[in-house]
C-alpha cells in the first residue's frame, strides 16, 4: 500500500517482462516503467491508448487481435520519444502528436516488416476510432503509410519438402496431424487450432472463421477428405480440438507455427 503503480507493457512471462518486474521489486524504477505509470493523464497519447483499449469497438475485436493490438499500443507508450530523452510517447500531449511522431514509431520496426505493418495497423485503427468518438480533432495517422514489403516473402514448401516432413513425422504424431489439417483444409492457423470433431458433419467441415467473427462472421464449409479423416482417426486428438498439447490444452496459432517448423530431417 502507498507505493507507486507501474504498468508493464511486455507479454507476461517474457524475458522482458520478468526482467522489468524483478527490477521494480529491487526498487529500480526505470524511465520506461515510470512513463508507463503516468500515461493515463487525460489528453495524452497514453490516455488515448487506455480509452481505446476499454472501448466497445476494441472489445468487439477477435481475442487474438485484442491481445496483439494491446501489446503493440502499450509498447508504443513505453518507448522514448527520442534516444536519450526522458519523455515517453505515453506522456506526450495529443496536441503534439503528429504524423512525423508516428513515423518514428513506425520506423523503429523497419527491421521486422510484419511487426511494422501490425504497428501501423494498430495506430491507425486507434486514431480512426478516436476521430469518430471526437476524442481528437484530426487524425495524425491518416497519411501514415507502410513501405512495400521486400520481394520474395515467405518460402512456399515444395512437394519434396512436404514429403520430407511426412517421412520425419509419421502418422500418429502431432506434427503430422498439424500438417494434414493445414494441407487438406487450406484454412488459417487461427482456424486450424480451434477446429474439432464437433465441426465435422456428414463428411463436411463446417465452421465460422475466427477472423472478424465478431464483426463480419464468415461461415466456411469444406469437404473432409478421406486422407485427412484417416490421419485424424490415427492421431491423438482432444475432445473439442484436434490439436492439443501434452497437458490437453489446445494449441494457439504461435504453437502451431512452431509445431510445423520442426526440421525436415
Secondary structure, DSSP 4 states (H G I P E B T S, - for coil): --PPP----SPTTSHHHHHHHHHHHTT---HHHHHHHHTTSTTBHHHHHHHHHTSHHHHTS-HHHHHHHHHHHHHHHHSBSSTT-S-BGGGSBGGG--HHHHHHHHHTTTTSHHHHHHHHHHHHHHHHHHHHTTSSSS-TTTT---PPPPTT-SPPPPHHHHHHHHHHS-TTSHHHHHHHHHHHH---HHHHTT--GGGEETTEEEEE-STTTTTS--EEEEE--HHHHHHHHTS---SS-S-B-TTSPBP-HHHHHHHTTS---
